[in-house]
Amino acid sequence: MPPSLLIDHARFVITLDPERRIIRDGAVLVEDRRISRVGRAADLAGARADRVIDGRHLVVTPGFMNGHMHISYAHPVRGIFPDDLGSPLGPVFTLQGAMTEEEEYHASLLGIVELVKNGTTCFVDPGSTKFPDACLQAYEDSGVRVILGEGVTDTASPLPLPRYTAEEAIAKTAAFLRAWHGRLDGRIRAWAMPFSHETCSAGLLRGLRRLADEHGTCLTLHHGSGPAARAEAIKRYGLGPTEYLESIGLLGDNVVLAHVLGLEAGEMDCLARTGTAVVMCPVTAAKGGRGIPVHGRLPELLARGVRVGLGCDSPNNSNHLDMVRAMNMAAIQYKDARQDMGQIPAETALELATLTGARALGVGDALGSIEPGKQADLVLFDTRRPEWQALWNPVNTLVYNADGRSVHTVIIGGRVVVEGYRQSFVDEAKLYDRVQEIGERLQARTGITFPRSRWPIV
Ligand SMILES: [Zn+2]
């Protein structure tokens, strides 16, 4: 059992409890990995703990849920794609497919370092990790919560993705769920992870949904709509893409669709009716020029009661792995897109990154808010920084002024994983050198290289 922990006299505790209390001069007691008490410091004055963190200059939030985060390949080659490349997905999957176990371990470890130091305590890797056995050490050492799966497809695709027969893909997924679900004291969860309906047959999708149901777990896939995708789906199935998923029985409350740009009203009704959750990647959408003013549907999905989470997607899409910046983008891009400052208030953005995100991933009972009985996944922000001045409304300050660089301390399941800006599970300087070398090797081996810069590097 980890030592008990008291965060005392926190400047603010942003609880995300049912009343959405923000407790001034707050305290949080952590015992046996869980939050046991939350309240005013005065109310917890008699509380005893093995360790006390002085919270006078800290703002406490729930840990962030990063609902779509490919970490397996990109760190060694982050930033190689020029802005005018268009979609980098072809080279992405070639690079991903070329990783060795050792390379993937180091790339994933660096991804996890960046995630936890920016406040992510739980992330979904949507089927991109090829060697989870090799990466297990990184999951174990870091203490982070990981949702993993076997990424599968069974139809021809221009993208070099792992392709199997439907039976093989189902068997691989079943074996993965049996081997991985619940490992590391439940910190690892395993889901079914077909890539998309364009790359998977209806038979495969149905089989994977059945497996997810049987194992009491979830399924995630990439999904989008919009005029071109609708026209293509209508040609292939006689239905729009989301109506097609509903028609084959794929949608449901243990299904998470990623990206979901361009949905029409009827498609959003499908999601609401079936209880299907979504994860949106606001920075990827903006950087990729995906057209939030035309295709962004976050306000409409929330109005229908759809559970929505946020993700950072990939170190070659959003590029950063910072949920505070993702929250900021979610909050500001709809204001601009709709020319309406009332869209996606700061509080809503924080809900997406915490409680609503946890609900979208099916773990809302255990994670996503600071309430007694929940897992002690907490982020402590340092307010002794210029961007936190002056401090009146901590949610407003967090979402609009701050970023992950003010994450001071991170606690996952009661274990202090980052303390005073430092993690202690890996030598970061050595890891940076290693990942840079891997990037050089990977580009040489695959021949995927681009001019380093538009400007001469001399
Ligand atoms: Zn993805």
Boltz pocket constraint, residues with backbone or C-beta under 6 A from the ligand:
constraints:
  - pocket:
      binder: B
      contacts: [[A, 68], [A, 70], [A, 126], [A, 222], [A, 258], [A, 313]]
      max_distance: 6.0
